[in-house]
Amino acid sequence: MPKNKPRVKLFSNDKEAVFLSRPNRFIMLAEDGDAVLTCHCPNPGRLIEFLFPGETLILEKQRSETAKTGWTAVGIYYRQGIVPLCPSRANTAAETLILPTVIPGLSDVRREYTIGSSRFDFLAVDRSGNNHLIEVKACSLVEYGAAMFPDAPSVRALRHLEELADLADKGYCCHILFVIVHGNPERFIPALHTDPRFALGLRRYAEKVQLHASLIRCAPDGTAVLANPDVPVDIRHAALAAEDRGNYLILMEIAEAQDLAVGALGIITILPGWYVYAGSAQKNLSHRTARHLRKIRKRRHWHIDYLTACTKTMSALPILSYRNLECALARGLADLGGRPIPGFGCSDCRCGSHLFYFPDPPMANRGFVAMLLRYRHRESLQQ
């Protein structure tokens, strides 16, 4: 942590423990010696890049008598750094470390300011008497040089953006400040893969709402400093969300072994476990993935239509992109040890298969998550 820089305390490191699992969005289980601790998770995001069993959590003792758990998971070690897990505390870093640099000359800074039915993180006044409304968003998704927000669809973030755009028309100076909490990003990009509506909103209202991104760095004791006040904001790729094209992975869980008739492929043996299908759609990507996830009311057109009817669970991982990356994704699944189903989903290319079997959940596989993030943060944005 650099010396002689302004700093702020974001959390207390009262205990460190080993992450075990996350039963739901708000609870984590951690191992402390022979004890298993139930911890509150203050970050409702997906956090898929962090939460693997064995990672070290930083826990803060709950001080409230009404708390349902004894601990709060306030940070996690990741790539020789610390990722704070309390998005609401980003406001403290914003007020103390960032706003004086990013929007200089503000005074009378007030937190939690309400206008009508809307509440914003800050209201402040500049030297000319202009009112500034500032909404802060904590960004923890930083991979391959690109910070992205949000890591899961956020109706709340989109509502705040639309409210700020409306108030800009009424004379307010409106801002969204993305507080990037770790890593060394070269740029900030709206997370078009996980929340295309928010990405489109940022592009639509860019002339009304000023966008800022700043990087803080946090020490194990919970103190943070400003590392980069001006991370470039790049909203060009939001155009991909408007075009709704790219690639996708469909994850399918099969509960029981069965022999399945698949069109011209004939009978294939399906084992219990997980199957991952790589596909692409150069238009209407969201409609394509929604169709794949629908078990009923569809004609069997693609090979995958025969398999989805017998799945226990399914999910789609879209990768909006300028290029067709379907075959590259299939090769990546093979490199991860996926067992190919010969001829499945690849009748229009030279691949041996676009469907791969994994005995364990792919999202619990570090290599699979790393591949997904590499395609989302880097490969998909190359034209």
Secondary structure, 3 states (H helix, E strand, C coil): CCCCCCEEECCCCCEEEEEEEEEECCEEEEEECCEEEEEECCCCCCCCCCCCCCCEEEEEECCCCCCCCCEEEEEEEECCEEEECCHHHHHHHHHHHHHHHHCCCCEEEEEEEEECCEEEEEEEECCCCCEEEEEEEEECEEECCEEEECCCCCHHHHHHHHHHHHHHCCCCEEEEEEEECCCCCCEEEECCCCCHHHHHHHHHCCCCEEEEEEEEEECCCCEEEEEECCCCECCCCHHHHHHCCEEEEEEEEECCCEEEEEHHHEEEEECCEEEEEEEEECCCHHHHHHHHHCCCCCCCCCHHHHHHCCCCEEEEEEEECCCCCHHHHHHHHHHCCCEECCCCCCCCCCCCCCEEEECCCHHHCHHHHHHHHHHHHCHHHCC
